[in-house]
Amino acid sequence: MKQTSLEARAKIEPRVGTIRRKVYEAILLKGLSGMTDQEIEKQLSLDGNTVRPIRGSLVEAGLVIDSGSTRTNTKGNQCIVWRSAEDGMML
């Protein structure tokens, strides 16, 4: 794991719940390729009604950002690809 990733993790560690941390780490580990909400749901075996508000709180905290890209979900819809704000700072 990159030093900046470890620092970001240490920064949020004291104030996040287990699920929120898992969502953040899943996105962080995907690097610049990021993840859609549906991909997070599938990887972590979580319901969308759990993932979306948690991911939204990570966006509000400035830890996760819209990558500017989309991917097609299983229903054929385009979905935002989310990525860690930390990875964006390393471009």
PyMOL Python script that loads the backbone (N, CA, C, O; Angstrom):
from pymol import cmd

cmd.read_pdbstr("""\
ATOM      1  N   MET A   1       0.848  -1.169   0.000  1.00  0.00           N
ATOM      2  CA  MET A   1       0.000   0.000   0.000  1.00  0.00           C
ATOM      3  C   MET A   1       0.896   1.235   0.000  1.00  0.00           C
ATOM      4  O   MET A   1       1.901   1.272   0.710  1.00  0.00           O
ATOM      5  N   LYS A   2       0.535   2.251  -0.796  1.00  0.00           N
ATOM      6  CA  LYS A   2       1.314   3.476  -0.905  1.00  0.00           C
ATOM      7  C   LYS A   2       1.277   4.261   0.405  1.00  0.00           C
ATOM      8  O   LYS A   2       0.322   4.163   1.176  1.00  0.00           O
ATOM      9  N   GLN A   3       2.329   5.040   0.643  1.00  0.00           N
ATOM     10  CA  GLN A   3       2.404   5.836   1.868  1.00  0.00           C
ATOM     11  C   GLN A   3       1.208   6.779   1.993  1.00  0.00           C
ATOM     12  O   GLN A   3       0.642   6.924   3.076  1.00  0.00           O
ATOM     13  N   THR A   4       0.825   7.417   0.891  1.00  0.00           N
ATOM     14  CA  THR A   4      -0.318   8.332   0.961  1.00  0.00           C
ATOM     15  C   THR A   4      -1.599   7.580   1.299  1.00  0.00           C
ATOM     16  O   THR A   4      -2.470   8.117   1.983  1.00  0.00           O
ATOM     17  N   SER A   5      -1.718   6.358   0.831  1.00  0.00           N
ATOM     18  CA  SER A   5      -2.887   5.549   1.151  1.00  0.00           C
ATOM     19  C   SER A   5      -2.912   5.197   2.634  1.00  0.00           C
ATOM     20  O   SER A   5      -3.963   5.230   3.275  1.00  0.00           O
ATOM     21  N   LEU A   6      -1.752   4.862   3.166  1.00  0.00           N
ATOM     22  CA  LEU A   6      -1.670   4.549   4.591  1.00  0.00           C
ATOM     23  C   LEU A   6      -2.005   5.778   5.436  1.00  0.00           C
ATOM     24  O   LEU A   6      -2.671   5.673   6.466  1.00  0.00           O
ATOM     25  N   GLU A   7      -1.537   6.936   4.990  1.00  0.00           N
ATOM     26  CA  GLU A   7      -1.831   8.177   5.717  1.00  0.00           C
ATOM     27  C   GLU A   7      -3.322   8.491   5.674  1.00  0.00           C
ATOM     28  O   GLU A   7      -3.900   8.909   6.677  1.00  0.00           O
ATOM     29  N   ALA A   8      -3.946   8.291   4.513  1.00  0.00           N
ATOM     30  CA  ALA A   8      -5.382   8.530   4.385  1.00  0.00           C
ATOM     31  C   ALA A   8      -6.160   7.579   5.287  1.00  0.00           C
ATOM     32  O   ALA A   8      -7.123   7.976   5.941  1.00  0.00           O
ATOM     33  N   ARG A   9      -5.740   6.345   5.315  1.00  0.00           N
ATOM     34  CA  ARG A   9      -6.401   5.355   6.165  1.00  0.00           C
ATOM     35  C   ARG A   9      -6.267   5.746   7.638  1.00  0.00           C
ATOM     36  O   ARG A   9      -7.240   5.674   8.389  1.00  0.00           O
ATOM     37  N   ALA A  10      -5.075   6.157   8.051  1.00  0.00           N
ATOM     38  CA  ALA A  10      -4.860   6.562   9.443  1.00  0.00           C
ATOM     39  C   ALA A  10      -5.701   7.778   9.796  1.00  0.00           C
ATOM     40  O   ALA A  10      -6.158   7.917  10.931  1.00  0.00           O
ATOM     41  N   LYS A  11      -5.904   8.658   8.823  1.00  0.00           N
ATOM     42  CA  LYS A  11      -6.680   9.866   9.051  1.00  0.00           C
ATOM     43  C   LYS A  11      -8.147   9.560   9.333  1.00  0.00           C
ATOM     44  O   LYS A  11      -8.767  10.222  10.166  1.00  0.00           O
ATOM     45  N   ILE A  12      -8.708   8.568   8.652  1.00  0.00           N
ATOM     46  CA  ILE A  12     -10.125   8.274   8.848  1.00  0.00           C
ATOM     47  C   ILE A  12     -10.376   7.199   9.896  1.00  0.00           C
ATOM     48  O   ILE A  12     -11.495   7.077  10.395  1.00  0.00           O
ATOM     49  N   GLU A  13      -9.364   6.426  10.235  1.00  0.00           N
ATOM     50  CA  GLU A  13      -9.521   5.277  11.135  1.00  0.00           C
ATOM     51  C   GLU A  13     -10.292   5.587  12.419  1.00  0.00           C
ATOM     52  O   GLU A  13     -11.216   4.848  12.757  1.00  0.00           O
ATOM     53  N   PRO A  14      -9.949   6.643  13.140  1.00  0.00           N
ATOM     54  CA  PRO A  14     -10.627   6.849  14.427  1.00  0.00           C
ATOM     55  C   PRO A  14     -12.094   7.217  14.324  1.00  0.00           C
ATOM     56  O   PRO A  14     -12.830   7.059  15.298  1.00  0.00           O
ATOM     57  N   ARG A  15     -12.544   7.704  13.171  1.00  0.00           N
ATOM     58  CA  ARG A  15     -13.904   8.217  13.103  1.00  0.00           C
ATOM     59  C   ARG A  15     -14.822   7.483  12.139  1.00  0.00           C
ATOM     60  O   ARG A  15     -15.874   8.009  11.777  1.00  0.00           O
ATOM     61  N   VAL A  16     -14.460   6.316  11.726  1.00  0.00           N
ATOM     62  CA  VAL A  16     -15.318   5.594  10.785  1.00  0.00           C
ATOM     63  C   VAL A  16     -15.746   4.250  11.348  1.00  0.00           C
ATOM     64  O   VAL A  16     -15.055   3.643  12.166  1.00  0.00           O
ATOM     65  N   GLY A  17     -16.888   3.813  10.893  1.00  0.00           N
ATOM     66  CA  GLY A  17     -17.362   2.487  11.257  1.00  0.00           C
ATOM     67  C   GLY A  17     -16.727   1.440  10.365  1.00  0.00           C
ATOM     68  O   GLY A  17     -16.077   1.759   9.370  1.00  0.00           O
ATOM     69  N   THR A  18     -16.921   0.212  10.729  1.00  0.00           N
ATOM     70  CA  THR A  18     -16.320  -0.895   9.997  1.00  0.00           C
ATOM     71  C   THR A  18     -16.763  -0.952   8.545  1.00  0.00           C
ATOM     72  O   THR A  18     -15.931  -1.140   7.658  1.00  0.00           O
ATOM     73  N   ILE A  19     -18.052  -0.795   8.284  1.00  0.00           N
ATOM     74  CA  ILE A  19     -18.537  -0.879   6.902  1.00  0.00           C
ATOM     75  C   ILE A  19     -18.010   0.298   6.097  1.00  0.00           C
ATOM     76  O   ILE A  19     -17.580   0.128   4.956  1.00  0.00           O
ATOM     77  N   ARG A  20     -18.039   1.477   6.677  1.00  0.00           N
ATOM     78  CA  ARG A  20     -17.542   2.668   5.968  1.00  0.00           C
ATOM     79  C   ARG A  20     -16.066   2.484   5.626  1.00  0.00           C
ATOM     80  O   ARG A  20     -15.637   2.821   4.523  1.00  0.00           O
ATOM     81  N   ARG A  21     -15.305   1.960   6.552  1.00  0.00           N
ATOM     82  CA  ARG A  21     -13.883   1.722   6.300  1.00  0.00           C
ATOM     83  C   ARG A  21     -13.704   0.702   5.176  1.00  0.00           C
ATOM     84  O   ARG A  21     -12.838   0.876   4.319  1.00  0.00           O
ATOM     85  N   LYS A  22     -14.516  -0.361   5.169  1.00  0.00           N
ATOM     86  CA  LYS A  22     -14.414  -1.373   4.117  1.00  0.00           C
ATOM     87  C   LYS A  22     -14.739  -0.787   2.747  1.00  0.00           C
ATOM     88  O   LYS A  22     -14.073  -1.104   1.762  1.00  0.00           O
ATOM     89  N   VAL A  23     -15.761   0.067   2.679  1.00  0.00           N
ATOM     90  CA  VAL A  23     -16.118   0.702   1.413  1.00  0.00           C
ATOM     91  C   VAL A  23     -14.968   1.591   0.944  1.00  0.00           C
ATOM     92  O   VAL A  23     -14.573   1.541  -0.221  1.00  0.00           O
ATOM     93  N   TYR A  24     -14.437   2.402   1.853  1.00  0.00           N
ATOM     94  CA  TYR A  24     -13.324   3.279   1.492  1.00  0.00           C
ATOM     95  C   TYR A  24     -12.117   2.478   1.019  1.00  0.00           C
ATOM     96  O   TYR A  24     -11.523   2.807  -0.008  1.00  0.00           O
ATOM     97  N   GLU A  25     -11.752   1.443   1.745  1.00  0.00           N
ATOM     98  CA  GLU A  25     -10.589   0.639   1.377  1.00  0.00           C
ATOM     99  C   GLU A  25     -10.787  -0.073   0.038  1.00  0.00           C
ATOM    100  O   GLU A  25      -9.842  -0.202  -0.740  1.00  0.00           O
ATOM    101  N   ALA A  26     -12.000  -0.532  -0.230  1.00  0.00           N
ATOM    102  CA  ALA A  26     -12.273  -1.189  -1.515  1.00  0.00           C
ATOM    103  C   ALA A  26     -12.019  -0.215  -2.662  1.00  0.00           C
ATOM    104  O   ALA A  26     -11.390  -0.570  -3.659  1.00  0.00           O
ATOM    105  N   ILE A  27     -12.510   1.010  -2.516  1.00  0.00           N
ATOM    106  CA  ILE A  27     -12.304   2.031  -3.550  1.00  0.00           C
ATOM    107  C   ILE A  27     -10.828   2.391  -3.637  1.00  0.00           C
ATOM    108  O   ILE A  27     -10.273   2.473  -4.732  1.00  0.00           O
ATOM    109  N   LEU A  28     -10.199   2.602  -2.509  1.00  0.00           N
ATOM    110  CA  LEU A  28      -8.786   2.980  -2.459  1.00  0.00           C
ATOM    111  C   LEU A  28      -7.907   1.944  -3.149  1.00  0.00           C
ATOM    112  O   LEU A  28      -7.001   2.298  -3.903  1.00  0.00           O
ATOM    113  N   LEU A  29      -8.170   0.677  -2.894  1.00  0.00           N
ATOM    114  CA  LEU A  29      -7.347  -0.385  -3.461  1.00  0.00           C
ATOM    115  C   LEU A  29      -7.507  -0.531  -4.974  1.00  0.00           C
ATOM    116  O   LEU A  29      -6.637  -1.101  -5.632  1.00  0.00           O
ATOM    117  N   LYS A  30      -8.596  -0.027  -5.526  1.00  0.00           N
ATOM    118  CA  LYS A  30      -8.790  -0.085  -6.984  1.00  0.00           C
ATOM    119  C   LYS A  30      -8.006   1.007  -7.704  1.00  0.00           C
ATOM    120  O   LYS A  30      -7.912   1.003  -8.932  1.00  0.00           O
ATOM    121  N   GLY A  31      -7.445   1.941  -6.939  1.00  0.00           N
ATOM    122  CA  GLY A  31      -6.615   2.985  -7.548  1.00  0.00           C
ATOM    123  C   GLY A  31      -7.404   3.830  -8.524  1.00  0.00           C
ATOM    124  O   GLY A  31      -8.574   4.134  -8.293  1.00  0.00           O
ATOM    125  N   LEU A  32      -6.762   4.207  -9.612  1.00  0.00           N
ATOM    126  CA  LEU A  32      -7.389   5.087 -10.591  1.00  0.00           C
ATOM    127  C   LEU A  32      -8.506   4.416 -11.374  1.00  0.00           C
ATOM    128  O   LEU A  32      -9.318   5.102 -11.995  1.00  0.00           O
ATOM    129  N   SER A  33      -8.564   3.078 -11.358  1.00  0.00           N
ATOM    130  CA  SER A  33      -9.656   2.398 -12.070  1.00  0.00           C
ATOM    131  C   SER A  33     -10.971   2.552 -11.326  1.00  0.00           C
ATOM    132  O   SER A  33     -12.034   2.466 -11.941  1.00  0.00           O
ATOM    133  N   GLY A  34     -10.926   2.778 -10.009  1.00  0.00           N
ATOM    134  CA  GLY A  34     -12.117   3.060  -9.220  1.00  0.00           C
ATOM    135  C   GLY A  34     -13.154   1.956  -9.229  1.00  0.00           C
ATOM    136  O   GLY A  34     -12.910   0.845  -9.699  1.00  0.00           O
ATOM    137  N   MET A  35     -14.333   2.295  -8.689  1.00  0.00           N
ATOM    138  CA  MET A  35     -15.432   1.337  -8.588  1.00  0.00           C
ATOM    139  C   MET A  35     -16.762   2.062  -8.722  1.00  0.00           C
ATOM    140  O   MET A  35     -16.900   3.214  -8.310  1.00  0.00           O
ATOM    141  N   THR A  36     -17.733   1.378  -9.299  1.00  0.00           N
ATOM    142  CA  THR A  36     -19.109   1.870  -9.280  1.00  0.00           C
ATOM    143  C   THR A  36     -19.757   1.402  -7.987  1.00  0.00           C
ATOM    144  O   THR A  36     -19.231   0.526  -7.301  1.00  0.00           O
ATOM    145  N   ASP A  37     -20.907   1.991  -7.658  1.00  0.00           N
ATOM    146  CA  ASP A  37     -21.625   1.534  -6.474  1.00  0.00           C
ATOM    147  C   ASP A  37     -21.952   0.044  -6.583  1.00  0.00           C
ATOM    148  O   ASP A  37     -21.826  -0.698  -5.609  1.00  0.00           O
ATOM    149  N   GLN A  38     -22.367  -0.382  -7.762  1.00  0.00           N
ATOM    150  CA  GLN A  38     -22.722  -1.792  -7.939  1.00  0.00           C
ATOM    151  C   GLN A  38     -21.513  -2.702  -7.747  1.00  0.00           C
ATOM    152  O   GLN A  38     -21.641  -3.792  -7.189  1.00  0.00           O
ATOM    153  N   GLU A  39     -20.356  -2.270  -8.199  1.00  0.00           N
ATOM    154  CA  GLU A  39     -19.147  -3.068  -8.002  1.00  0.00           C
ATOM    155  C   GLU A  39     -18.794  -3.169  -6.511  1.00  0.00           C
ATOM    156  O   GLU A  39     -18.344  -4.213  -6.038  1.00  0.00           O
ATOM    157  N   ILE A  40     -19.006  -2.067  -5.782  1.00  0.00           N
ATOM    158  CA  ILE A  40     -18.774  -2.089  -4.336  1.00  0.00           C
ATOM    159  C   ILE A  40     -19.737  -3.075  -3.679  1.00  0.00           C
ATOM    160  O   ILE A  40     -19.343  -3.888  -2.842  1.00  0.00           O
ATOM    161  N   GLU A  41     -21.005  -2.987  -4.075  1.00  0.00           N
ATOM    162  CA  GLU A  41     -22.028  -3.889  -3.525  1.00  0.00           C
ATOM    163  C   GLU A  41     -21.607  -5.346  -3.719  1.00  0.00           C
ATOM    164  O   GLU A  41     -21.650  -6.146  -2.785  1.00  0.00           O
ATOM    165  N   LYS A  42     -21.208  -5.671  -4.925  1.00  0.00           N
ATOM    166  CA  LYS A  42     -20.858  -7.045  -5.252  1.00  0.00           C
ATOM    167  C   LYS A  42     -19.616  -7.503  -4.485  1.00  0.00           C
ATOM    168  O   LYS A  42     -19.606  -8.587  -3.901  1.00  0.00           O
ATOM    169  N   GLN A  43     -18.577  -6.679  -4.490  1.00  0.00           N
ATOM    170  CA  GLN A  43     -17.329  -7.078  -3.841  1.00  0.00           C
ATOM    171  C   GLN A  43     -17.496  -7.265  -2.336  1.00  0.00           C
ATOM    172  O   GLN A  43     -16.928  -8.188  -1.752  1.00  0.00           O
ATOM    173  N   LEU A  44     -18.281  -6.382  -1.709  1.00  0.00           N
ATOM    174  CA  LEU A  44     -18.421  -6.433  -0.258  1.00  0.00           C
ATOM    175  C   LEU A  44     -19.685  -7.158   0.208  1.00  0.00           C
ATOM    176  O   LEU A  44     -19.943  -7.252   1.408  1.00  0.00           O
ATOM    177  N   SER A  45     -20.464  -7.666  -0.737  1.00  0.00           N
ATOM    178  CA  SER A  45     -21.730  -8.347  -0.411  1.00  0.00           C
ATOM    179  C   SER A  45     -22.631  -7.460   0.444  1.00  0.00           C
ATOM    180  O   SER A  45     -23.144  -7.886   1.479  1.00  0.00           O
ATOM    181  N   LEU A  46     -22.813  -6.222  -0.007  1.00  0.00           N
ATOM    182  CA  LEU A  46     -23.659  -5.259   0.686  1.00  0.00           C
ATOM    183  C   LEU A  46     -24.800  -4.825  -0.211  1.00  0.00           C
ATOM    184  O   LEU A  46     -24.677  -4.845  -1.436  1.00  0.00           O
ATOM    185  N   ASP A  47     -25.899  -4.436   0.390  1.00  0.00           N
ATOM    186  CA  ASP A  47     -27.053  -3.915  -0.326  1.00  0.00           C
ATOM    187  C   ASP A  47     -26.757  -2.491  -0.819  1.00  0.00           C
ATOM    188  O   ASP A  47     -26.018  -1.742  -0.181  1.00  0.00           O
ATOM    189  N   GLY A  48     -27.334  -2.144  -1.936  1.00  0.00           N
ATOM    190  CA  GLY A  48     -27.159  -0.799  -2.477  1.00  0.00           C
ATOM    191  C   GLY A  48     -27.622   0.289  -1.529  1.00  0.00           C
ATOM    192  O   GLY A  48     -27.050   1.379  -1.502  1.00  0.00           O
ATOM    193  N   ASN A  49     -28.661  -0.002  -0.746  1.00  0.00           N
ATOM    194  CA  ASN A  49     -29.157   0.979   0.217  1.00  0.00           C
ATOM    195  C   ASN A  49     -28.186   1.200   1.366  1.00  0.00           C
ATOM    196  O   ASN A  49     -28.326   2.162   2.121  1.00  0.00           O
ATOM    197  N   THR A  50     -27.224   0.337   1.502  1.00  0.00           N
ATOM    198  CA  THR A  50     -26.147   0.519   2.472  1.00  0.00           C
ATOM    199  C   THR A  50     -24.969   1.234   1.818  1.00  0.00           C
ATOM    200  O   THR A  50     -24.401   2.166   2.387  1.00  0.00           O
ATOM    201  N   VAL A  51     -24.611   0.787   0.613  1.00  0.00           N
ATOM    202  CA  VAL A  51     -23.434   1.317  -0.074  1.00  0.00           C
ATOM    203  C   VAL A  51     -23.594   2.788  -0.444  1.00  0.00           C
ATOM    204  O   VAL A  51     -22.701   3.589  -0.168  1.00  0.00           O
ATOM    205  N   ARG A  52     -24.705   3.157  -1.059  1.00  0.00           N
ATOM    206  CA  ARG A  52     -24.841   4.526  -1.575  1.00  0.00           C
ATOM    207  C   ARG A  52     -24.686   5.598  -0.504  1.00  0.00           C
ATOM    208  O   ARG A  52     -23.930   6.546  -0.714  1.00  0.00           O
ATOM    209  N   PRO A  53     -25.372   5.491   0.643  1.00  0.00           N
ATOM    210  CA  PRO A  53     -25.183   6.546   1.646  1.00  0.00           C
ATOM    211  C   PRO A  53     -23.775   6.565   2.249  1.00  0.00           C
ATOM    212  O   PRO A  53     -23.251   7.628   2.583  1.00  0.00           O
ATOM    213  N   ILE A  54     -23.176   5.399   2.385  1.00  0.00           N
ATOM    214  CA  ILE A  54     -21.811   5.356   2.917  1.00  0.00           C
ATOM    215  C   ILE A  54     -20.850   5.987   1.926  1.00  0.00           C
ATOM    216  O   ILE A  54     -20.014   6.810   2.301  1.00  0.00           O
ATOM    217  N   ARG A  55     -20.967   5.603   0.664  1.00  0.00           N
ATOM    218  CA  ARG A  55     -20.096   6.202  -0.351  1.00  0.00           C
ATOM    219  C   ARG A  55     -20.345   7.706  -0.414  1.00  0.00           C
ATOM    220  O   ARG A  55     -19.406   8.485  -0.572  1.00  0.00           O
ATOM    221  N   GLY A  56     -21.609   8.117  -0.291  1.00  0.00           N
ATOM    222  CA  GLY A  56     -21.928   9.540  -0.285  1.00  0.00           C
ATOM    223  C   GLY A  56     -21.255  10.274   0.862  1.00  0.00           C
ATOM    224  O   GLY A  56     -20.806  11.407   0.692  1.00  0.00           O
ATOM    225  N   SER A  57     -21.182   9.647   2.021  1.00  0.00           N
ATOM    226  CA  SER A  57     -20.522  10.284   3.166  1.00  0.00           C
ATOM    227  C   SER A  57     -19.019  10.402   2.929  1.00  0.00           C
ATOM    228  O   SER A  57     -18.386  11.347   3.400  1.00  0.00           O
ATOM    229  N   LEU A  58     -18.453   9.451   2.205  1.00  0.00           N
ATOM    230  CA  LEU A  58     -17.033   9.526   1.860  1.00  0.00           C
ATOM    231  C   LEU A  58     -16.770  10.640   0.855  1.00  0.00           C
ATOM    232  O   LEU A  58     -15.728  11.293   0.902  1.00  0.00           O
ATOM    233  N   VAL A  59     -17.723  10.855  -0.061  1.00  0.00           N
ATOM    234  CA  VAL A  59     -17.622  11.969  -1.005  1.00  0.00           C
ATOM    235  C   VAL A  59     -17.694  13.286  -0.242  1.00  0.00           C
ATOM    236  O   VAL A  59     -16.882  14.182  -0.469  1.00  0.00           O
ATOM    237  N   GLU A  60     -18.663  13.406   0.659  1.00  0.00           N
ATOM    238  CA  GLU A  60     -18.823  14.627   1.454  1.00  0.00           C
ATOM    239  C   GLU A  60     -17.584  14.919   2.295  1.00  0.00           C
ATOM    240  O   GLU A  60     -17.241  16.080   2.519  1.00  0.00           O
ATOM    241  N   ALA A  61     -16.915  13.866   2.759  1.00  0.00           N
ATOM    242  CA  ALA A  61     -15.709  14.037   3.567  1.00  0.00           C
ATOM    243  C   ALA A  61     -14.482  14.356   2.715  1.00  0.00           C
ATOM    244  O   ALA A  61     -13.409  14.640   3.247  1.00  0.00           O
ATOM    245  N   GLY A  62     -14.643  14.309   1.383  1.00  0.00           N
ATOM    246  CA  GLY A  62     -13.530  14.613   0.491  1.00  0.00           C
ATOM    247  C   GLY A  62     -12.554  13.460   0.300  1.00  0.00           C
ATOM    248  O   GLY A  62     -11.451  13.661  -0.208  1.00  0.00           O
ATOM    249  N   LEU A  63     -12.949  12.255   0.703  1.00  0.00           N
ATOM    250  CA  LEU A  63     -12.075  11.095   0.579  1.00  0.00           C
ATOM    251  C   LEU A  63     -12.275  10.337  -0.726  1.00  0.00           C
ATOM    252  O   LEU A  63     -11.373   9.639  -1.190  1.00  0.00           O
ATOM    253  N   VAL A  64     -13.454  10.475  -1.316  1.00  0.00           N
ATOM    254  CA  VAL A  64     -13.806   9.788  -2.559  1.00  0.00           C
ATOM    255  C   VAL A  64     -14.355  10.834  -3.520  1.00  0.00           C
ATOM    256  O   VAL A  64     -15.090  11.738  -3.121  1.00  0.00           O
ATOM    257  N   ILE A  65     -13.987  10.696  -4.796  1.00  0.00           N
ATOM    258  CA  ILE A  65     -14.435  11.656  -5.813  1.00  0.00           C
ATOM    259  C   ILE A  65     -14.951  10.928  -7.054  1.00  0.00           C
ATOM    260  O   ILE A  65     -14.638   9.762  -7.293  1.00  0.00           O
ATOM    261  N   ASP A  66     -15.747  11.653  -7.828  1.00  0.00           N
ATOM    262  CA  ASP A  66     -16.212  11.196  -9.136  1.00  0.00           C
ATOM    263  C   ASP A  66     -14.993  11.193 -10.053  1.00  0.00           C
ATOM    264  O   ASP A  66     -14.327  12.217 -10.206  1.00  0.00           O
ATOM    265  N   SER A  67     -14.704  10.059 -10.657  1.00  0.00           N
ATOM    266  CA  SER A  67     -13.522   9.942 -11.519  1.00  0.00           C
ATOM    267  C   SER A  67     -13.704  10.644 -12.857  1.00  0.00           C
ATOM    268  O   SER A  67     -12.731  10.878 -13.575  1.00  0.00           O
ATOM    269  N   GLY A  68     -14.940  10.981 -13.193  1.00  0.00           N
ATOM    270  CA  GLY A  68     -15.215  11.551 -14.510  1.00  0.00           C
ATOM    271  C   GLY A  68     -15.518  10.479 -15.544  1.00  0.00           C
ATOM    272  O   GLY A  68     -15.810  10.786 -16.699  1.00  0.00           O
ATOM    273  N   SER A  69     -15.446   9.222 -15.128  1.00  0.00           N
ATOM    274  CA  SER A  69     -15.718   8.090 -16.016  1.00  0.00           C
ATOM    275  C   SER A  69     -16.989   7.378 -15.569  1.00  0.00           C
ATOM    276  O   SER A  69     -17.452   7.536 -14.440  1.00  0.00           O
ATOM    277  N   THR A  70     -17.537   6.592 -16.491  1.00  0.00           N
ATOM    278  CA  THR A  70     -18.678   5.741 -16.162  1.00  0.00           C
ATOM    279  C   THR A  70     -18.395   4.332 -16.668  1.00  0.00           C
ATOM    280  O   THR A  70     -17.551   4.121 -17.539  1.00  0.00           O
ATOM    281  N   ARG A  71     -19.123   3.373 -16.100  1.00  0.00           N
ATOM    282  CA  ARG A  71     -19.098   1.988 -16.583  1.00  0.00           C
ATOM    283  C   ARG A  71     -20.528   1.489 -16.617  1.00  0.00           C
ATOM    284  O   ARG A  71     -21.386   1.962 -15.873  1.00  0.00           O
ATOM    285  N   THR A  72     -20.767   0.538 -17.480  1.00  0.00           N
ATOM    286  CA  THR A  72     -22.090  -0.037 -17.620  1.00  0.00           C
ATOM    287  C   THR A  72     -22.330  -1.057 -16.512  1.00  0.00           C
ATOM    288  O   THR A  72     -21.487  -1.915 -16.246  1.00  0.00           O
ATOM    289  N   ASN A  73     -23.508  -0.949 -15.865  1.00  0.00           N
ATOM    290  CA  ASN A  73     -23.840  -1.920 -14.820  1.00  0.00           C
ATOM    291  C   ASN A  73     -24.555  -3.116 -15.440  1.00  0.00           C
ATOM    292  O   ASN A  73     -24.702  -3.191 -16.660  1.00  0.00           O
ATOM    293  N   THR A  74     -24.995  -4.043 -14.610  1.00  0.00           N
ATOM    294  CA  THR A  74     -25.609  -5.275 -15.105  1.00  0.00           C
ATOM    295  C   THR A  74     -26.947  -5.034 -15.796  1.00  0.00           C
ATOM    296  O   THR A  74     -27.426  -5.897 -16.532  1.00  0.00           O
ATOM    297  N   LYS A  75     -27.555  -3.870 -15.568  1.00  0.00           N
ATOM    298  CA  LYS A  75     -28.818  -3.536 -16.223  1.00  0.00           C
ATOM    299  C   LYS A  75     -28.613  -2.698 -17.479  1.00  0.00           C
ATOM    300  O   LYS A  75     -29.582  -2.276 -18.110  1.00  0.00           O
ATOM    301  N   GLY A  76     -27.359  -2.456 -17.844  1.00  0.00           N
ATOM    302  CA  GLY A  76     -27.048  -1.703 -19.047  1.00  0.00           C
ATOM    303  C   GLY A  76     -27.011  -0.193 -18.847  1.00  0.00           C
ATOM    304  O   GLY A  76     -26.913   0.554 -19.820  1.00  0.00           O
ATOM    305  N   ASN A  77     -27.088   0.263 -17.608  1.00  0.00           N
ATOM    306  CA  ASN A  77     -27.043   1.699 -17.329  1.00  0.00           C
ATOM    307  C   ASN A  77     -25.616   2.154 -17.062  1.00  0.00           C
ATOM    308  O   ASN A  77     -24.800   1.405 -16.526  1.00  0.00           O
ATOM    309  N   GLN A  78     -25.328   3.395 -17.445  1.00  0.00           N
ATOM    310  CA  GLN A  78     -24.026   3.970 -17.147  1.00  0.00           C
ATOM    311  C   GLN A  78     -24.001   4.441 -15.699  1.00  0.00           C
ATOM    312  O   GLN A  78     -24.932   5.100 -15.237  1.00  0.00           O
ATOM    313  N   CYS A  79     -22.937   4.101 -14.992  1.00  0.00           N
ATOM    314  CA  CYS A  79     -22.801   4.440 -13.568  1.00  0.00           C
ATOM    315  C   CYS A  79     -21.486   5.168 -13.331  1.00  0.00           C
ATOM    316  O   CYS A  79     -20.473   4.880 -13.970  1.00  0.00           O
ATOM    317  N   ILE A  80     -21.521   6.106 -12.410  1.00  0.00           N
ATOM    318  CA  ILE A  80     -20.318   6.854 -12.048  1.00  0.00           C
ATOM    319  C   ILE A  80     -19.284   5.909 -11.462  1.00  0.00           C
ATOM    320  O   ILE A  80     -19.606   5.022 -10.672  1.00  0.00           O
ATOM    321  N   VAL A  81     -18.043   6.113 -11.862  1.00  0.00           N
ATOM    322  CA  VAL A  81     -16.920   5.386 -11.280  1.00  0.00           C
ATOM    323  C   VAL A  81     -16.314   6.302 -10.223  1.00  0.00           C
ATOM    324  O   VAL A  81     -15.891   7.420 -10.517  1.00  0.00           O
ATOM    325  N   TRP A  82     -16.281   5.814  -9.002  1.00  0.00           N
ATOM    326  CA  TRP A  82     -15.750   6.565  -7.868  1.00  0.00           C
ATOM    327  C   TRP A  82     -14.324   6.122  -7.601  1.00  0.00           C
ATOM    328  O   TRP A  82     -13.995   4.945  -7.750  1.00  0.00           O
ATOM    329  N   ARG A  83     -13.474   7.068  -7.206  1.00  0.00           N
ATOM    330  CA  ARG A  83     -12.104   6.712  -6.849  1.00  0.00           C
ATOM    331  C   ARG A  83     -11.665   7.526  -5.640  1.00  0.00           C
ATOM    332  O   ARG A  83     -12.290   8.526  -5.288  1.00  0.00           O
ATOM    333  N   SER A  84     -10.606   7.092  -5.023  1.00  0.00           N
ATOM    334  CA  SER A  84     -10.065   7.774  -3.871  1.00  0.00           C
ATOM    335  C   SER A  84      -9.510   9.126  -4.282  1.00  0.00           C
ATOM    336  O   SER A  84      -8.854   9.238  -5.318  1.00  0.00           O
ATOM    337  N   ALA A  85      -9.760  10.142  -3.492  1.00  0.00           N
ATOM    338  CA  ALA A  85      -9.188  11.466  -3.746  1.00  0.00           C
ATOM    339  C   ALA A  85      -7.670  11.413  -3.616  1.00  0.00           C
ATOM    340  O   ALA A  85      -6.972  12.204  -4.250  1.00  0.00           O
ATOM    341  N   GLU A  86      -7.156  10.507  -2.818  1.00  0.00           N
ATOM    342  CA  GLU A  86      -5.717  10.349  -2.631  1.00  0.00           C
ATOM    343  C   GLU A  86      -5.025   9.999  -3.945  1.00  0.00           C
ATOM    344  O   GLU A  86      -3.963  10.543  -4.250  1.00  0.00           O
ATOM    345  N   ASP A  87      -5.615   9.098  -4.721  1.00  0.00           N
ATOM    346  CA  ASP A  87      -5.003   8.686  -5.984  1.00  0.00           C
ATOM    347  C   ASP A  87      -4.953   9.852  -6.957  1.00  0.00           C
ATOM    348  O   ASP A  87      -4.007   9.967  -7.736  1.00  0.00           O
ATOM    349  N   GLY A  88      -5.954  10.713  -6.922  1.00  0.00           N
ATOM    350  CA  GLY A  88      -5.967  11.868  -7.813  1.00  0.00           C
ATOM    351  C   GLY A  88      -4.839  12.840  -7.547  1.00  0.00           C
ATOM    352  O   GLY A  88      -4.383  13.536  -8.454  1.00  0.00           O
ATOM    353  N   MET A  89      -4.392  12.889  -6.313  1.00  0.00           N
ATOM    354  CA  MET A  89      -3.319  13.803  -5.946  1.00  0.00           C
ATOM    355  C   MET A  89      -1.971  13.307  -6.438  1.00  0.00           C
ATOM    356  O   MET A  89      -0.992  14.053  -6.411  1.00  0.00           O
ATOM    357  N   MET A  90      -1.904  12.057  -6.887  1.00  0.00           N
ATOM    358  CA  MET A  90      -0.647  11.487  -7.334  1.00  0.00           C
ATOM    359  C   MET A  90      -0.512  11.527  -8.850  1.00  0.00           C
ATOM    360  O   MET A  90       0.471  11.010  -9.381  1.00  0.00           O
ATOM    361  N   LEU A  91      -1.457  12.120  -9.562  1.00  0.00           N
ATOM    362  CA  LEU A  91      -1.374  12.174 -11.029  1.00  0.00           C
ATOM    363  C   LEU A  91      -0.263  13.057 -11.508  1.00  0.00           C
ATOM    364  O   LEU A  91      -0.068  13.204 -12.714  1.00  0.00           O
TER     365      LEU A  91
END
""", "prot")
cmd.dss("prot")
cmd.show_as("cartoon", "prot")
cmd.util.cbc("prot")
cmd.orient("prot")
